[in-house]
Amino acid sequence: MSTIRVLVVDDYEPLRRVVRLILQLRDDLQIVGEASDGLEAVQKAKVLQPDLILLDIDLPRLNGIQAARRLHDLMPQAKIVFLSIESSPAVVREAFSAGGSGYVYKLNIGSELLTAIERVLGSTEFVGSGLGFAETASHYGSHEMLIYSEEKVLLENFTRFTAAALKAGRPAIVVATKS
């Protein structure tokens, strides 16, 4: 079994920690580096030569779409899987046109990341659920529970979640308690 070298790029360290824990479930995945912004990702990828890049879209200095274009030009053999809270079909399409092979909605990272990696490494594109592309009746009525330690992060995600649901013509119910 050959080892797949992985670069994890996200500006939110707790998410990188979750990704590390998920990747530890497979013996053939080795994290060779982490980056917290797009420019750092490009620089590290040049040196580390990863086989797989897990890339957020909302990054400082150089966003994930811009970074993906540079990464794809530098190392077209590397597979890029986007991990993002962005659920707009236009953003997903742009991610794929920038060189992405997979797209996982961050709210589903626990259940879909390893499947996405498996499919992308097998040369099949992956678009996760909750993105308006692969919606099925089974997604309606699903429930998510999220806990945020910072009000700013809660408000950003609440806004995105609600906007995505309403754009898709679905209801959105958010229950938030005072800290």
N, C-alpha and C positions, 0 to 999 in steps of 0.2 A: 504494500500500500504506500503510495507516494504522499508526501506531505504537501499540503496546499498552504502557501504563504499568504497571510491576510494582513491588510492594513485597515485599521478602524479609524474613521474620521467623523468626529462629532464634537461640538464645542461644549457639550454638557457631560461632565465626567461621570455622574451617576448612570447615564445611559451607556457610556462606554463600559462601565462596570457590569451592567446587565448583559451587554453583548459578549463580554469576556466569559461570563458564567455560561451563557448559552453555547458558545463555541467550544467550551471545555467538554461538552457532551459528545463531541466527535474527536477521536484520536488523530484523524488525518488533517485537522485544521490547526495551524500554528500562527498565533498573532506575532508578527515580526515588528510591528510598530503601531503607534497611535498618533493622531494629530488632532488639533483642536480648531484649525481653520484651513481654508482651501489652499492658501499659498504654502503653508507648512506641509500639507498633504502632497502637493506636487513635488516639493523639495525632497521629502522623505521617500516618495515612490521612486524617484530617480536613483536613490542610493540603495533602497531595500529590494527593489524589483519584485513586488508582490504579484501573486497569481490572481488574487481577489481583493477588491477594494470595496469596503462597506462605507458609504458616503452619505452624509446628511446634506440637505439642500440649503438650509438657513445657516450659513457659516459666515464668520467675520472675514475681512480682508479680501477674500475671493469666494464667491458663493459656490455651492456644490455643482451647479450647472456649468459655470465657467471652469471650475477645477476639472470636471469630467471631460470637457473638451480638450484641455491641455493634457490630461492623463491619457486619454484615448490616442492623441497624436504621438505622445511619448512612448507608450507601450500598448499598442492595439491588441496584443494577446491577452492582457489582463482583463478580467471580467469586473464590471462595476455593478454593484447592487445599491440602489438608493434606499436609505432609511429616513423617512420624513413624516412630519405631521401634516405636510401639504397634501391635500386630497383632490385638488382640482384636476380634472381630466387634461386641461391645457398644460399644467405643470408636469404631469406624468408623461404626456407626449413629448414635451421639451426635454425631459430627462432621458428618454430613450433616444431622441435625435442627437443628444450630446454624447452618446456612446454607452448609455446604460443598458444592461441586460436584464435587470430586475428592479422591482420597486415594491418595498414593503412599507405599509402604513405603520407608523411607530406604535399606535395603539394595539397593533396585532403582532408586534415583534416576537413575543414569547411563543406564539403558536405558528408563526409563518417563516421566521428567519431561516431555520435549517432546511425547510422545504425549498425556499427561494434559492439558497446556496446550492442545494443538490440539483435543482433544475438548471440553474445558470451554468454550473460546472459541466452539466450534461448537454450544453449548447442549446437549451430551450429558454426562451424568455419567460419571466415570471412577473405577473401583476397581481399584487395581493388583494384581498377582499377589503371592502370599505372604501374603495377608490372610484366607484361609479362605473367601472368597466366590467367587473365580474359580479355585479350584484345579483343575488338570487333571493328568492322568497325566504330562505333560511336566515338571511341577515336581518330581516325585519323582526322587530321585537327582541333583538339581542340586547344585552345589558352590559355595560362597562362600569367598573368602579375604579376611579383614579384618586390618588392622594397626592396633594401638592404641598410642599413645604414653604413655597414662596407665593405670595399673592399675585405678583407680576406674571409668573408662569401659569398660574390658574387662569388669569384673565386672558392671556394670549391663547391658551388652548381652548378655553370656553368659547372665545370668539370664533376661532377656526372651526371647531366642532359644530357649533350652531350654524355657522354660515354654510358649511358643507352639507349638512343635513337639509337645511332649507332650500339650497340650490338644487338638491336632488329630489325635492318634493316630499321629503320625509319629515316626520315630527322630531323634535329634539326636546328632551326634558333634562334639565340640569338641577341637581339638588346640591347646594353648597351651604356649609355651616360656617358660622363665624369662628375664627381662630380662638 
